[in-house]
Amino acid sequence: MGLVRLKIRELAKAKGWTIKEVADRAGVNYNTVKSYARHPGMSMVDLTAVQKIACAFEVTIEELMDVVEE
């Protein structure tokens, strides 16, 4: 199983948003977004939440994720 990293912090910084603003704009629980932004590699994510976050940034899921380890 691979590990992925979500580029939430980078995308939020580019837009001038806080992690709280990302959560509010995406309609995703703040603690979920904060957790995803903090971890350098995760093996499990809620794809519904990831899709909502990607939509808030107006990017694809692929653009939001980096594969850290396959």
Buried (B, 14 or more C-beta within 10 A) or exposed (E): EEBBBBBBBEBBEEEEBEBEBBBBBBEBEBEBBBBBBEBEEBEEBEEEBBBBBBBBBEBEBEEBBBEBEE
